[in-house]
Amino acid sequence: MADTKKVEIKPAKGRPMLQWVGKKPLRDVIAYPAQLVETFAPALTPALSRGERGNLWKDWPDKFPQGGLLFHGDNKDVLAYLLANGFRGKVKLIYIDPPFDSGADYIRKVSLRGKGNQTSLKGEGYDLGEQIQYTDIWANDNYLQFMYERLLLLKELLSDDGTIWVHCDWRKSQHLRCLLDEVFSPDSFRAHVIWRTMTSSGYKGKKSLGRSHADLLYYSKSEKFVYNPTYLEMTPEMRARYSHADPDGRLFKDSYLGDVSPETVEDLRKSNLLYVTSTGGFRIKHYLDEADGTLADDIWTDIDPENSQSALLTDYPTQKPEALLRRIVEITSNQGDIVLDCFIGSGTTAAVAQKLGRRWIGADINKGAIQTTSKRLQGIIEEQLKSAKGKAKALPGMEGEETPAPAQFSFAVYRVNDYDMQIQHNEAMNLACEHLGITRTKTDAFFDGALGKKLVKIVQFNHPITPLDLEEVKRELGNRPQEERDVVVVGYGKELAVGAWLEDWNRNRKRTGLPNQIDVKDLRVDAKSGGFFVHKPAEANIKFKRAGDKVSIEIADFLSPTVIERLKSQAGILTPQIKDWRSMVDSVMIDSNYDGKVFNITLADVPEKKNDLVVGKYEVEAKKGSTIAVKITDMLGEEVFVVKEV
């Protein structure tokens, strides 16, 4: 592993120090490479070019496009990657809405479909949780370690004048407060905001008080931090406090003046700000027509609860209202600042940042969250581009207000430690080399590079390493009698016979004193490689048959390697036998007249109950020469898209 990929993490020094079974400090993390999988850049305007917006993007690492960044992967891996690639100390605002340890599933358990398939694709540990949108079931110690590690990483990314907001509820607010005190120090505590959600849970009026609020823990990294006072619209009760009136009818309220000099009293009198009570006391006037509103405090009662915005619902179970994120973003960041949310969920943080002229970075371990966020941001950017002046579409509650110009009209989506090697072999090789610290060699027709003093041969990732691959290395070494370096063969997976071949080869080389020992690095399981994970796309075998003006569509087979891999990785259970491919499929969508651009659903097969399976055989009307598109989505949200002219 290359030294440059090990990211050092400063220890937490705050107090108190919460203890739990298995608590481990995070001294360093491995930064895995990222794979660019998608970009959205419909039309970059000249005003957002690198030259003209140089001041805005001067702190942006050169390897990234100047736009939003969306990462699919475990956020521990994503945060380490950001630290290793130029974002340390550059994030102005972090908002996270992590799991609450509630013991509840916020959406369906992502299980295999069908009767008898009750195995959920989730684990007690946090490293295999990406297959759920929000399964919130934890062992307490695992949860604390999970949050501790991520808070340490987030602190490293935060700028010296930056702030972090942690969204939680009664279940974990006390634990998270202690963790934040330890990581950021109690002196960095700014507020514990109570957000009145207006919905009551529990046994209100029976055995306990109803619960009707969420908690927002607000910390800064230092004593110097961005803070923009926010004024709330006055309620009728607040307006009623302006109960005094000047002779001209101008309303005001008064407040205590304190001990002031005669000169100050005279200045207030001249400015018509001195109020003399009936007993001759002095107070100061505050006029209603000069009031910006009332300053926000740490109790927020004016923001509707989550999932309350019917026009903005994304079907994501814990979607937060944009008004909540708007307040946080406006209070603790300025236009052009970088905003980060590594539990991006439905994408509300990125959506608000985009609308308020901030730069943004989002991450989530769940592919469904990435898909939801991507779709949401595309819609926002397209609306922004429709405006000739580059002004954003109004946020809820901002109708009639002028919103800031967007910081970007594009974003890019990356995978971290979950790679699709079918895209291009050269790209896969580059990822492996970056991960292992291999120096590429372009002048050698056979070997791909060097790892220290050893030659490296990378086997194609579309098959495991076999003895035949090793025989090729053997022949090449035979053609180079002067070559004395050892060899490392890198691949994804290996056949059992490889072990015996290597044992014979290396024993003979050692016995006869010959060079060229051979070692194998299996990226699937080799501990030293850090568990480099390769993503294998799902595949489908679909048969089309025309009969008159109708076309029958039969899904003969479907395979999701990711589902199978997760089942194999799940500790404590036996890998279930998948007897029916339909148990891996969540839905089937068909467009019977696909135009190559927009997928219009003409037939949808979405089983209502978890024990139900998709049909797998369909019939649609389609004119001769039409193009039919079939989209199959597996239980982890991965899609297979098959197009056929019939």
Secondary structure, DSSP 8 states (H G I E B T S, - for coil): --GGGEEE------SS----TT-----EEE---EEEEEEE-S---GGGSTTTTHHHHTTS-TTS-SSEEEEES-HHHHHHHHHHTT-TT-EEEEEE------SEESS---B--STT---BS--SSGGGGGGSS-EE---HHHHHHHHHHHHHHHHHHEEEEEEEEEEE-TTTHHHHHHHHHHHH-GGGEEEEEEEEEEEEES-BTTTB--EEEEEEEEEESSS-------EE---HHHHHT--EE-TT--EEEEEE--S--HHHHHHHHHTT-EEE-TTS-EEEEEEGGG---EE--SEE-SS--TT--TTT--S-TT---HHHHHHHHHHH--TT-EEEESS-TTSHHHHHHHHTT-EEEEEES-HHHHHHHHHHHHHHHHHHHHSTT------TT-TTS-----S-S-EEEEEES-EETTS-HHHHHHHHHHHHT-EE-SS-SS--EEETTEEEEE--TTS-B-HHHHHHHHHHHHT-TT----EEEEES-B-THHHHHHHHHHHHHHHHT-S--EEEEETTT-GGGT---EE---EEEEEEEEETTEEEEEEEEEE-HHHHHHHHH-TTS-------GGGGEEEEEEETT--SS----SEEE--SSTT-----EEEEE--TT-EEEEEEEETTS-EEEEEEE-
